[in-house]
């Protein structure tokens, strides 16, 4: 077990790609175009509703000022009351509509966010079903699970909180800025000085946090992969007394996660208070500047000087007085507050970009290639031996082979599997099979024996096309398997692995997994064939007994019997038994072997042998050593040769 390297970040530098952010936003809009437009419209209205009131507040304050300064207060109030009342009513309406818009935005936001996440999880899972086995061989289960938990949660935060906040605060900041220009260009220049300072601080601090948020997501995936791996391997950990080493390795990973998380959040968390305090200082500076300008009698310059005559026909603009300074102070607070909220979204954006990058790497991974065009169909054969395709299940299968000239030929599925001079390498430059040739005629039993790593399982993986060969040919009933669609090829093969995988569900459902169209009777018949029916009927609920957590409520032997029954119900013409009885005790093996013999009748069978006594009746036994076939023959022939097989067999016999 290699010790984790502290600070390792998958040999890939932690950096941000803003194309990822654009891709996230684009995918949301493509999934919910109408919903996103409605959300933006409601946010736009709410943002404008936060800006517009300052214009009317200024007008109300000006009217009140005129009333106070007037020698005839009653007459002044009578004159100002209709205008003041109109402005107040308008403000109430605006705030009421803003409340409705906020409610609608919240409801739509929840639907779009969780609908989008639901769609993303579905797309990710569908994508994973189309990935080659190599992907799962090279990625830890815990790290893959992190895509569905931590990474997808970063998108939730961005879509539900980050984007709406950015749009709303952006609208308010821009709107307030132009309203401030409308009120006073001189005082706006004071605010611009504060904005420049805020921008510099934001760039410095957010730049430091971004790379650590990327590292945090990567470190989190590695830690979850480590935890999942060692939870599954707890028995191994305890048997070898490696608890302390495991704890030490986890501490290294956890320390790296702590360091990356601390640095990312330390930078991000300090940004808000700094920007907030700069905003408070700016508020005081604006107040002082406004007071000084009032006392000095500075002539106001504003956009209203040009806009009022243009739109209302009234001459002149706004005077620099208390009616403009008070709303301006409120706008300064509003401006800096929303700017602060915008900066607070930086860490959320960075995390979403880091999570999105991992998700899109998964989505962009090359799917399992399948250039096959020969399919497997139900067929019937007439008295003259002619094969015709049929929709109903007849128990007879045929390969449907279209040709370039538009003709079709049908070849009966017999189970004739042949490998010709096959070479293979999992990684370039590391060859594991050398010039392997295997001939299995229909109904024959072919066994592979040899030490661990000799290449036994690799050969069966090539027959399934879990991997593709580097050189040579594999033919199934005379057809190059590269021409056969992978789904159809695998439908013709049954496989029982040494490591049994059961799913959450009843015993009946787990056996039926081999053939979803099988009836209850067919499932029970397959269980009888595998020798599993007896123990199943003794379970608390028989075939309806619920299995959870990979069937931990069953013994290893019982789980293996269910796997054999699952293969039996599929009724394939070719069976691959990868050390299928290695985890079963001798008594159970005797029961299983009877069922296995029935299961193998009339089928082509490839057996990877753990106990050599189980392959004695094979038609041919292949002895492999480091990817080479070094001996080939029947049991009697190989014993007579007194070579490697003889030594293995006699050694195993003596051990027994």
Wavefront OBJ file of the C-alpha trace (Angstrom):
o trace
v 0.000 0.000 0.000
v 1.826 3.130 -1.193
v 1.929 6.061 1.160
v 0.086 9.130 -0.140
v 2.391 11.869 -1.312
v 1.756 15.031 0.610
v 0.888 17.922 -1.653
v 0.377 15.752 -4.737
v -2.428 17.119 -6.888
v -2.762 14.451 -9.558
v 0.239 15.732 -11.512
v -2.064 18.408 -12.869
v -1.523 21.976 -11.806
v -4.405 23.582 -9.948
v -5.624 26.303 -12.236
v -8.926 27.772 -13.307
v -10.392 27.699 -16.780
v -13.096 30.330 -17.201
v -14.435 28.353 -20.155
v -15.741 25.932 -17.525
v -17.849 28.702 -15.975
v -19.251 29.583 -19.378
v -20.026 25.929 -20.018
v -21.864 25.595 -16.708
v -23.978 28.684 -17.383
v -24.599 27.567 -20.967
v -25.725 24.108 -19.866
v -28.190 25.636 -17.392
v -29.688 27.863 -20.093
v -29.935 24.952 -22.544
v -31.713 22.810 -19.962
v -34.158 25.522 -18.784
v -34.199 28.421 -21.283
v -37.648 29.751 -20.344
v -37.089 29.322 -16.610
v -33.732 31.117 -16.725
v -35.161 34.011 -18.749
v -38.005 34.341 -16.219
v -35.538 34.248 -13.334
v -33.389 36.950 -14.931
v -36.439 39.119 -15.565
v -37.596 38.826 -11.953
v -34.074 39.529 -10.686
v -33.844 42.495 -13.070
v -37.098 43.908 -11.741
v -36.041 43.345 -8.126
v -32.696 45.029 -8.855
v -34.313 48.044 -10.461
v -36.776 48.199 -7.579
v -33.800 48.579 -5.260
v -32.374 51.453 -7.341
v -35.425 53.497 -8.393
v -36.643 54.446 -4.864
v -33.642 56.733 -4.349
v -34.975 59.020 -7.068
v -38.321 59.333 -5.311
v -36.806 59.621 -1.863
v -34.803 62.596 -3.140
v -38.000 64.144 -4.473
v -39.878 63.574 -1.185
v -37.012 65.099 0.845
v -36.935 68.107 -1.512
v -40.715 68.625 -1.066
v -40.391 68.377 2.716
v -37.507 70.868 2.590
v -39.619 73.321 0.611
v -42.428 72.907 3.129
v -40.099 73.595 6.081
v -38.473 76.620 4.426
v -41.788 78.152 3.278
v -43.170 81.120 5.335
v -46.685 79.805 4.722
v -46.399 76.172 5.865
v -50.067 75.258 5.346
v -50.173 76.558 1.809
v -46.842 74.919 1.009
v -48.037 71.587 2.383
v -51.282 71.774 0.402
v -49.251 72.390 -2.710
v -46.703 69.630 -1.991
v -49.056 66.993 -0.586
v -50.374 65.530 -3.871
v -46.831 65.167 -5.265
v -45.473 63.664 -2.006
v -48.437 61.289 -1.739
v -47.968 60.170 -5.341
v -44.291 59.406 -4.706
v -45.061 57.495 -1.496
v -47.768 55.398 -3.179
v -45.423 54.661 -6.069
v -42.745 53.508 -3.617
v -45.217 51.177 -1.885
v -46.253 49.678 -5.246
v -42.629 49.205 -6.325
v -41.685 47.476 -3.062
v -44.797 45.284 -3.222
v -44.039 44.185 -6.790
v -40.406 43.577 -5.801
v -41.652 41.253 -3.052
v -43.751 39.307 -5.571
v -40.799 39.155 -7.981
v -38.530 37.828 -5.217
v -41.079 35.104 -4.384
v -41.451 34.063 -8.036
v -37.668 34.071 -8.474
v -37.220 31.864 -5.395
v -39.780 29.305 -6.641
v -38.415 29.243 -10.178
v -34.854 29.137 -8.852
v -35.569 26.050 -6.757
v -37.172 24.255 -9.710
v -34.413 25.158 -12.171
v -31.586 24.378 -9.732
v -32.740 20.937 -8.673
v -34.047 20.073 -12.122
v -30.644 20.952 -13.565
v -28.823 18.885 -10.930
v -31.188 15.981 -11.554
v -30.430 16.224 -15.275
v -26.665 16.446 -14.644
v -26.668 13.391 -12.374
v -28.654 11.439 -14.983
v -26.234 12.488 -17.726
v -23.222 11.595 -15.583
v -24.626 8.167 -14.753
v -25.572 7.447 -18.371
v -22.107 8.549 -19.416
v -20.485 6.231 -16.881
v -22.427 3.274 -18.271
v -20.770 3.928 -21.631
v -17.219 4.280 -20.324
v -14.705 1.476 -20.865
v -13.671 -0.835 -18.039
v -10.262 0.852 -18.080
v -11.827 4.013 -16.600
v -13.000 2.114 -13.521
v -9.695 0.304 -13.269
v -7.866 3.630 -13.048
v -10.272 5.599 -10.797
v -11.049 4.849 -7.168
v -14.704 4.276 -6.325
v -14.675 6.980 -3.650
v -13.260 9.522 -6.091
v -15.980 8.632 -8.599
v -18.621 9.044 -5.872
v -17.193 12.511 -5.194
v -18.486 13.570 -8.632
v -22.051 12.919 -7.441
v -21.639 14.534 -4.008
v -19.042 17.282 -3.582
v -18.635 18.308 -7.204
v -22.344 18.364 -8.003
v -22.960 20.350 -4.798
v -20.651 23.118 -6.009
v -22.928 23.479 -9.057
v -25.966 23.615 -6.767
v -24.467 26.507 -4.826
v -23.563 28.373 -7.999
v -26.942 27.951 -9.717
v -29.139 28.458 -6.642
v -27.159 31.224 -4.903
v -24.149 32.429 -6.863
v -25.669 33.305 -10.249
v -28.836 35.014 -8.881
v -26.721 37.024 -6.433
v -24.264 38.049 -9.151
v -27.062 39.146 -11.495
v -29.010 40.982 -8.786
v -25.994 42.709 -7.248
v -24.570 43.489 -10.684
v -27.821 45.192 -11.719
v -27.957 47.154 -8.468
v -24.302 48.223 -8.660
v -24.646 49.404 -12.265
v -28.030 51.016 -11.617
v -26.905 52.789 -8.460
v -23.745 54.008 -10.203
v -25.764 55.738 -12.927
v -28.228 57.159 -10.392
v -25.247 58.569 -8.448
v -24.027 60.184 -11.676
v -27.536 61.539 -12.145
v -27.323 63.116 -8.680
v -23.726 64.383 -8.619
v -20.654 63.655 -10.695
v -18.369 65.233 -8.062
v -19.528 62.925 -5.279
v -19.495 59.941 -7.651
v -15.796 60.576 -8.270
v -15.215 60.168 -4.523
v -16.961 56.777 -4.671
v -14.902 55.752 -7.729
v -11.737 56.219 -5.652
v -13.099 53.671 -3.157
v -14.055 51.306 -6.010
v -10.492 51.333 -7.330
v -9.178 50.394 -3.879
v -11.773 47.604 -3.535
v -10.855 46.223 -6.969
v -7.157 46.063 -6.129
v -7.830 44.301 -2.823
v -10.246 41.831 -4.468
v -7.770 40.895 -7.215
v -4.962 40.287 -4.742
v -6.975 38.211 -2.264
v -9.205 36.267 -4.686
v -6.194 35.390 -6.843
v -4.618 33.716 -3.820
v -7.734 31.714 -2.936
v -8.625 30.438 -6.415
v -5.851 27.875 -6.817
v -6.474 26.514 -3.321
v -10.190 25.980 -3.996
v -9.204 23.842 -7.000
v -6.766 21.894 -4.818
v -9.442 21.523 -2.140
v -11.794 19.742 -4.579
v -9.008 17.451 -5.753
v -7.878 16.669 -2.202
v -11.468 15.957 -1.177
v -11.854 13.423 -4.007
v -8.617 11.669 -3.022
v -9.599 11.491 0.642
v -13.047 10.059 -0.121
v -11.453 7.492 -2.440
v -9.060 6.469 0.341
v -11.886 6.147 2.913
v -14.062 4.065 0.585
v -11.163 1.806 -0.350
v -10.190 1.120 3.253
v -13.763 0.653 4.468
v -14.104 -2.134 1.897
v -10.750 -3.554 2.959
v -11.185 -3.427 6.740
v -10.662 -7.177 7.128
v -7.342 -6.952 5.308
v -6.304 -3.949 7.406
v -7.071 -5.767 10.635
v -5.561 -9.116 9.590
v -2.217 -7.469 8.871
v -2.443 -5.097 11.867
v -2.125 -2.055 9.635
v -4.504 0.156 11.595
v -1.764 2.592 12.602
v -0.331 2.781 9.089
v -3.793 3.356 7.638
v -4.392 6.112 10.189
v -1.042 7.670 9.307
v -1.813 7.581 5.582
v -5.238 9.092 6.181
v -3.693 11.794 8.368
v -1.429 12.785 5.471
v -4.386 13.087 3.091
v -6.502 14.856 5.682
v -3.679 17.268 6.489
v -3.346 18.130 2.804
v -7.113 18.725 2.611
v -6.894 20.894 5.735
v -4.047 22.979 4.322
v -5.779 23.529 0.978
v -9.164 24.244 2.598
v -7.628 26.550 5.201
v -5.737 28.613 2.630
v -8.711 28.784 0.258
v -11.214 29.830 2.911
v -8.805 32.044 4.833
v -8.295 34.189 1.744
v -11.999 34.106 0.855
v -13.314 34.800 4.375
v -11.033 37.768 4.959
v -12.159 39.435 1.737
v -15.693 40.209 2.968
v -14.720 42.059 6.170
v -12.004 44.026 4.344
v -14.349 45.118 1.553
v -17.069 45.832 4.134
v -14.803 48.078 6.175
v -13.547 49.862 3.069
v -17.229 50.488 2.326
v -17.788 51.908 5.815
v -14.775 54.203 5.468
v -16.005 55.258 2.028
v -19.409 56.087 3.543
v -17.758 58.414 6.049
v -15.571 59.994 3.357
v -18.614 60.606 1.138
v -20.501 62.145 4.073
v -17.576 64.466 4.848
v -17.100 65.328 1.164
v -20.805 66.130 0.822
v -20.747 68.323 3.901
v -17.664 70.196 2.711
v -19.216 70.760 -0.714
v -22.423 72.056 0.885
v -20.527 74.459 3.138
v -18.276 75.599 0.306
v -21.258 76.138 -1.980
v -19.796 73.963 -4.740
v -21.900 74.108 -7.874
v -23.276 70.663 -8.625
v -22.550 68.900 -11.927
v -24.687 65.858 -12.748
v -26.342 63.904 -15.536
v -29.597 65.540 -14.548
v -28.223 68.759 -16.049
v -28.667 67.144 -19.468
v -31.379 64.552 -18.819
v -34.040 66.708 -17.150
v -34.285 69.231 -19.990
v -34.217 66.377 -22.498
v -37.027 64.267 -21.000
v -39.105 66.632 -18.840
v -38.490 69.972 -20.445
v -37.573 71.460 -17.060
v -34.532 73.751 -17.107
v -31.362 72.962 -15.143
v -30.462 69.967 -13.024
v -30.298 69.062 -9.333
v -28.775 71.402 -6.822
v -26.184 70.094 -4.396
v -28.233 70.260 -1.211
v -29.417 68.045 1.608
v -32.011 66.385 -0.682
v -29.217 64.999 -2.870
v -26.600 64.301 -0.186
v -28.851 62.110 2.023
v -29.986 59.761 -0.806
v -26.409 59.748 -2.074
v -25.183 58.422 1.276
v -27.822 55.701 1.114
v -26.709 54.832 -2.417
v -23.076 54.698 -1.299
v -24.013 52.150 1.363
v -26.110 50.245 -1.145
v -23.347 50.356 -3.751
v -20.559 49.097 -1.475
v -22.847 46.533 0.180
v -23.756 44.927 -3.147
v -20.171 45.160 -4.332
v -19.196 43.287 -1.173
v -21.807 40.615 -1.923
v -20.363 40.270 -5.419
v -16.886 39.651 -4.026
v -18.344 37.056 -1.644
v -19.465 35.037 -4.668
v -15.881 34.651 -5.876
v -15.177 31.613 -3.687
v -18.473 30.044 -4.776
v -17.608 30.640 -8.433
v -14.125 29.208 -7.975
v -15.453 26.095 -6.220
v -18.068 25.620 -8.953
v -15.377 25.961 -11.614
v -13.228 23.373 -9.829
v -16.175 20.975 -9.389
v -17.437 21.676 -12.903
v -14.017 20.978 -14.385
v -13.981 17.517 -12.777
v -17.556 16.816 -13.905
v -16.879 17.924 -17.478
v -13.714 15.822 -17.569
v -15.985 12.873 -16.809
v -18.567 13.988 -19.372
v -15.856 14.469 -22.009
v -14.159 11.130 -21.345
v -14.005 8.970 -24.442
v -16.886 6.458 -24.413
v -16.258 2.793 -25.032
v -15.778 2.555 -28.810
v -18.104 0.234 -30.669
v -17.737 -0.006 -34.419
v -19.685 -3.283 -34.592
v -22.595 -3.787 -36.958
v -23.324 -7.523 -36.602
v -26.252 -8.045 -34.214
v -27.751 -10.980 -32.322
v -31.358 -11.846 -33.208
v -33.969 -14.475 -32.414
v -34.136 -16.997 -35.215
v -35.810 -20.156 -36.430
v -34.441 -22.844 -38.717
v -36.606 -24.707 -41.227
v -36.218 -28.300 -42.357
v -33.788 -27.289 -45.122
v -31.563 -25.483 -42.579
v -32.507 -21.990 -43.715
v -32.286 -19.376 -40.961
v -34.904 -16.627 -40.681
v -35.196 -13.809 -38.174
v -38.177 -13.725 -35.825
v -39.423 -11.392 -33.107
v -40.546 -14.081 -30.679
v -38.072 -15.917 -28.460
v -37.394 -19.346 -29.943
v -34.338 -20.409 -27.984
v -32.332 -20.225 -31.208
v -30.051 -17.283 -31.866
v -28.312 -16.091 -35.011
v -25.791 -13.432 -35.995
v -27.354 -10.925 -38.379
v -24.537 -9.818 -40.682
v -25.181 -6.944 -43.119
v -22.754 -6.658 -46.053
v -21.547 -3.747 -48.116
v -23.615 -4.795 -51.150
v -26.831 -4.514 -49.111
v -27.301 -8.244 -48.573
v -27.840 -9.958 -45.219
v -26.545 -13.277 -44.012
v -27.533 -15.159 -40.877
v -25.126 -17.393 -38.991
v -26.440 -19.638 -36.234
v -24.985 -18.856 -32.841
v -23.039 -22.016 -32.021
v -20.394 -20.804 -29.562
v -17.308 -21.408 -31.672
v -14.672 -19.077 -30.188
v -11.137 -18.852 -31.557
v -8.154 -16.642 -30.811
v -5.422 -16.390 -33.434
v -1.935 -15.146 -32.477
v -3.245 -12.571 -30.033
v -0.951 -9.961 -28.470
v -2.187 -7.556 -25.813
v -0.916 -4.767 -23.555
v -2.831 -2.835 -20.898
v -0.348 0.022 -21.230
v 1.812 0.843 -24.201
v 5.159 -0.864 -23.878
v 3.984 -3.365 -21.219
v 2.834 -6.447 -23.147
v 0.989 -9.102 -21.110
v -0.058 -11.641 -23.795
v 2.234 -13.006 -26.479
v 1.049 -14.853 -29.601
v -1.853 -16.576 -27.810
v -3.976 -18.956 -29.883
v -7.019 -20.722 -28.424
v -9.582 -22.866 -30.260
v -12.879 -23.651 -28.519
v -15.372 -25.600 -30.589
v -19.085 -25.502 -29.689
v -19.733 -27.445 -26.499
v -16.085 -27.740 -25.526
v -14.689 -26.907 -22.097
v -11.412 -24.995 -22.180
v -9.483 -24.397 -18.963
v -6.758 -21.866 -18.207
v -4.285 -22.590 -15.428
v -1.204 -20.787 -14.247
v 0.176 -18.516 -11.582
v -1.391 -15.191 -10.681
v -0.588 -12.663 -13.399
v -0.050 -15.312 -16.051
v -2.796 -13.766 -18.236
v -5.767 -16.074 -17.570
v -8.350 -13.392 -16.771
v -6.931 -11.128 -19.477
v -7.921 -13.660 -22.149
v -11.541 -13.733 -20.952
v -11.568 -9.918 -20.809
v -10.583 -9.887 -24.467
v -13.343 -12.333 -25.407
v -15.827 -9.952 -23.708
v -14.121 -7.009 -25.434
v -13.612 -5.252 -22.131
v -10.296 -4.478 -23.806
v -9.241 -4.682 -27.447
v -6.298 -6.700 -28.678
v -3.099 -5.123 -29.978
v -2.546 -7.731 -32.687
v -4.100 -10.953 -33.941
v -7.755 -11.906 -34.349
v -10.637 -13.230 -32.263
v -13.512 -14.874 -34.112
v -16.928 -15.878 -32.803
v -18.676 -18.393 -35.074
v -16.255 -17.309 -37.792
v -17.067 -13.591 -37.370
v -14.383 -11.144 -36.248
v -15.640 -9.925 -32.860
v -14.696 -6.356 -33.820
v -17.613 -6.520 -36.269
v -20.088 -7.609 -33.565
v -21.849 -4.938 -31.520
v -20.505 -5.153 -27.981
v -23.932 -5.367 -26.351
v -24.877 -8.295 -28.609
v -21.522 -9.994 -28.081
v -21.854 -9.776 -24.300
v -25.472 -10.958 -24.447
v -24.168 -14.211 -25.918
v -21.724 -14.678 -23.027
v -22.402 -15.630 -19.425
v -19.800 -14.861 -16.791
v -19.324 -15.843 -13.155
v -16.549 -13.983 -11.374
v -14.585 -14.856 -8.290
v -15.723 -11.584 -6.734
v -19.498 -11.683 -6.455
v -21.519 -8.482 -6.800
v -25.114 -8.517 -5.573
v -27.464 -5.549 -5.641
v -29.969 -4.160 -3.170
v -33.187 -6.066 -3.836
v -34.734 -9.479 -3.332
v -33.051 -12.792 -4.092
v -35.494 -13.202 -6.977
v -34.508 -9.823 -8.434
v -30.795 -10.549 -8.118
v -31.082 -13.818 -10.051
v -33.391 -12.232 -12.635
v -30.676 -9.610 -13.268
v -29.215 -12.141 -15.722
v -32.398 -11.994 -17.810
v -34.928 -9.288 -16.952
v -37.591 -11.057 -19.028
v -37.322 -14.324 -17.084
v -40.448 -15.545 -15.310
v -40.472 -16.547 -11.640
v -40.450 -20.187 -12.683
v -37.422 -19.672 -14.915
v -35.627 -17.933 -12.045
v -36.349 -20.835 -9.693
v -35.297 -23.347 -12.326
v -31.960 -21.514 -12.717
v -31.522 -21.561 -8.931
v -32.160 -25.316 -8.871
v -29.641 -25.795 -11.663
v -27.003 -23.882 -9.677
v -27.824 -25.770 -6.465
v -29.065 -22.586 -4.779
v -32.759 -23.415 -4.455
v -32.358 -25.387 -1.204
v -30.707 -22.631 0.843
v -32.926 -19.919 -0.709
v -36.088 -21.657 0.488
v -34.629 -21.763 4.008
v -34.143 -17.979 4.066
v -36.669 -15.969 6.179
v -38.673 -14.851 3.120
v -37.409 -17.343 0.576
v -36.983 -15.827 -2.867
v -38.411 -12.526 -1.549
v -35.668 -12.153 1.079
v -34.189 -8.669 0.774
v -30.441 -8.415 0.183
v -28.520 -5.263 1.094
v -24.906 -4.168 1.168
v -23.770 -6.683 -1.456
v -25.571 -9.552 0.283
v -23.610 -9.457 3.544
v -26.443 -11.388 5.236
v -25.391 -14.426 3.161
v -22.274 -16.549 3.333
v -19.633 -16.216 0.615
v -20.646 -19.590 -0.793
v -24.325 -18.637 -0.912
v -23.521 -15.372 -2.686
v -21.503 -17.282 -5.257
v -24.375 -19.723 -5.827
v -26.649 -16.764 -6.593
v -24.091 -15.452 -9.085
v -24.060 -18.849 -10.809
v -27.868 -18.910 -10.858
v -27.840 -15.396 -12.352
v -25.631 -16.647 -15.184
v -27.821 -19.717 -15.642
v -31.035 -17.724 -16.115
v -29.362 -15.800 -18.959
v -28.981 -19.157 -20.773
v -25.947 -18.057 -22.841
v -24.261 -20.396 -25.339
v -20.814 -19.456 -23.990
v -19.889 -19.399 -20.306
v -16.841 -17.851 -18.641
v -16.138 -19.116 -15.125
v -13.404 -17.021 -13.533
v -12.427 -19.085 -10.474
v -16.160 -19.323 -9.777
v -15.828 -21.925 -7.018
v -12.682 -20.603 -5.338
v -14.649 -19.037 -2.472
v -16.821 -22.073 -1.834
v -16.023 -24.744 0.732
v -15.484 -28.356 -0.349
v -18.973 -29.516 0.681
v -20.672 -26.634 -1.138
v -18.385 -27.142 -4.137
v -19.676 -30.676 -4.554
v -23.240 -29.325 -4.699
v -22.275 -26.540 -7.064
v -20.254 -28.774 -9.341
v -23.309 -30.884 -10.131
v -25.213 -27.755 -11.092
v -22.232 -26.425 -12.992
v -21.986 -29.630 -14.987
v -25.634 -29.253 -15.996
v -25.081 -25.577 -16.738
v -22.135 -26.382 -18.997
v -23.929 -29.060 -21.009
v -24.075 -28.074 -24.664
v -22.220 -24.817 -24.047
v -18.749 -23.608 -24.854
v -17.087 -23.004 -21.496
v -13.939 -21.150 -20.514
v -12.773 -21.962 -17.002
v -10.098 -20.188 -15.009
v -9.079 -22.788 -12.499
v -8.201 -22.239 -8.868
v -8.508 -25.896 -7.924
v -7.026 -28.083 -10.621
v -9.335 -30.917 -9.648
v -12.208 -28.942 -11.216
v -10.653 -28.922 -14.705
v -9.744 -32.586 -15.079
v -12.694 -33.192 -17.422
v -11.874 -30.236 -19.700
v -11.445 -30.928 -23.397
v -8.291 -28.869 -23.407
v -6.197 -27.287 -20.682
v -3.928 -24.333 -21.439
v -1.035 -23.611 -19.088
v 0.043 -19.968 -19.130
v 3.205 -18.377 -17.841
v 3.824 -14.624 -18.114
v 1.464 -14.279 -21.056
v 2.754 -17.284 -23.008
v 0.961 -20.609 -23.534
v 3.623 -23.097 -22.504
v 1.548 -26.299 -22.489
v -1.680 -27.423 -24.136
v -3.631 -30.667 -23.997
v -6.087 -32.799 -22.050
v -5.536 -33.687 -18.408
v -4.144 -37.111 -19.291
v -1.870 -35.721 -21.978
v -0.417 -33.050 -19.705
v 0.100 -35.467 -16.832
v 1.940 -37.765 -19.208
v 4.219 -34.903 -20.275
v 5.237 -34.389 -16.630
v 5.809 -30.687 -17.245
v 4.521 -27.567 -15.476
v 0.918 -28.811 -15.268
v 2.061 -32.088 -13.764
v 4.034 -30.214 -11.100
v 1.103 -27.923 -10.334
v -1.357 -30.787 -10.188
v 0.714 -33.061 -8.013
v 1.500 -30.155 -5.709
v -2.176 -29.312 -5.344
v -3.034 -32.976 -4.800
v -0.467 -33.279 -2.032
v -1.805 -30.126 -0.372
v -5.300 -31.560 -0.389
l 1 2 3 4 5 6 7 8 9 10 11 12 13 14 15 16 17 18 19 20 21 22 23 24 25 26 27 28 29 30 31 32 33 34 35 36 37 38 39 40 41 42 43 44 45 46 47 48 49 50 51 52 53 54 55 56 57 58 59 60 61 62 63 64 65 66 67 68 69 70 71 72 73 74 75 76 77 78 79 80 81 82 83 84 85 86 87 88 89 90 91 92 93 94 95 96 97 98 99 100 101 102 103 104 105 106 107 108 109 110 111 112 113 114 115 116 117 118 119 120 121 122 123 124 125 126 127 128 129 130 131 132 133 134 135 136 137 138 139 140 141 142 143 144 145 146 147 148 149 150 151 152 153 154 155 156 157 158 159 160 161 162 163 164 165 166 167 168 169 170 171 172 173 174 175 176 177 178 179 180 181 182 183 184 185 186 187 188 189 190 191 192 193 194 195 196 197 198 199 200 201 202 203 204 205 206 207 208 209 210 211 212 213 214 215 216 217 218 219 220 221 222 223 224 225 226 227 228 229 230 231 232 233 234 235 236 237 238 239 240 241 242 243 244 245 246 247 248 249 250 251 252 253 254 255 256 257 258 259 260 261 262 263 264 265 266 267 268 269 270 271 272 273 274 275 276 277 278 279 280 281 282 283 284 285 286 287 288 289 290 291 292 293 294 295 296 297 298 299 300 301 302 303 304 305 306 307 308 309 310 311 312 313 314 315 316 317 318 319 320 321 322 323 324 325 326 327 328 329 330 331 332 333 334 335 336 337 338 339 340 341 342 343 344 345 346 347 348 349 350 351 352 353 354 355 356 357 358 359 360 361 362 363 364 365 366 367 368 369 370 371 372 373 374 375 376 377 378 379 380 381 382 383 384 385 386 387 388 389 390 391 392 393 394 395 396 397 398 399 400 401 402 403 404 405 406 407 408 409 410 411 412 413 414 415 416 417 418 419 420 421 422 423 424 425 426 427 428 429 430 431 432 433 434 435 436 437 438 439 440 441 442 443 444 445 446 447 448 449 450 451 452 453 454 455 456 457 458 459 460 461 462 463 464 465 466 467 468 469 470 471 472 473 474 475 476 477 478 479 480 481 482 483 484 485 486 487 488 489 490 491 492 493 494 495 496 497 498 499 500 501 502 503 504 505 506 507 508 509 510 511 512 513 514 515 516 517 518 519 520 521 522 523 524 525 526 527 528 529 530 531 532 533 534 535 536 537 538 539 540 541 542 543 544 545 546 547 548 549 550 551 552 553 554 555 556 557 558 559 560 561 562 563 564 565 566 567 568 569 570 571 572 573 574 575 576 577 578 579 580 581 582 583 584 585 586 587 588 589 590 591 592 593 594 595 596 597 598 599 600 601 602 603 604 605 606 607 608 609 610 611 612 613 614 615 616 617 618 619 620 621 622 623 624 625 626 627 628 629 630 631 632 633 634 635 636 637 638 639 640 641 642 643 644 645 646 647 648 649 650 651 652 653 654 655 656
